């Protein structure tokens, strides 16, 4: 873990160039861009990428004046070719880090290796509990008292990368999947931009036992 190629330390005058990957509504993406446009931060969303045409998040990005790109995985397209096309787009726009925000594809190990230490994801549970696509359902089914969200580095597994930060909320007896999801989204929209601030400003320190210290979060 200590061999991550973390991005350069950015500044408001020379912000880190981000690509945000989405597959749906883009609410987290919109929250991040709003944060960037309303504060003197050290990162900028230069590109919003989706693997699905026509999702709401693409129009939201355009409304913010952000460039969008779509590469769908067609039935006759190999996964490696799909990711090669994505990588070419990222290089074209001189992207320095990738922010996954509701991106519903698992990236291959070969793609992740190219970007190791420069891909972040946010997951709607307190990892390592309840990885995967049904975190809210699984948390409610398990009867746990708390849930939340986790920002982590992306590795080749499913929600298994090094944990950076978490935010938690109580689970109430009357909670449904939708109620819990909406409450956790509010936490995500606060936690993710603040972690990306630290990430871009060089305030993440990976220590020897593969844990992370965030300075001045």
Secondary structure, 3 states (H helix, E strand, C coil): CCCCCCCCCCECCECEEEEEEECCCCHHHHHHHHHHHHCCCCEEEEEEEECCCCCHHHHHHHHCCCEEEECCCCCCCCHHHHHHHHHHHHHHCCCCEEEECCCCCCCCHHHHHHHCCCEEEEECCCCCCCCCCCHHHHHHHHCCCEEEEEEEECCCCCCCCCEEEEEEEECCCCCCHHHHHHHHHHHHHHHHHHHHHHHHCCCEEECCCCCEEECCC
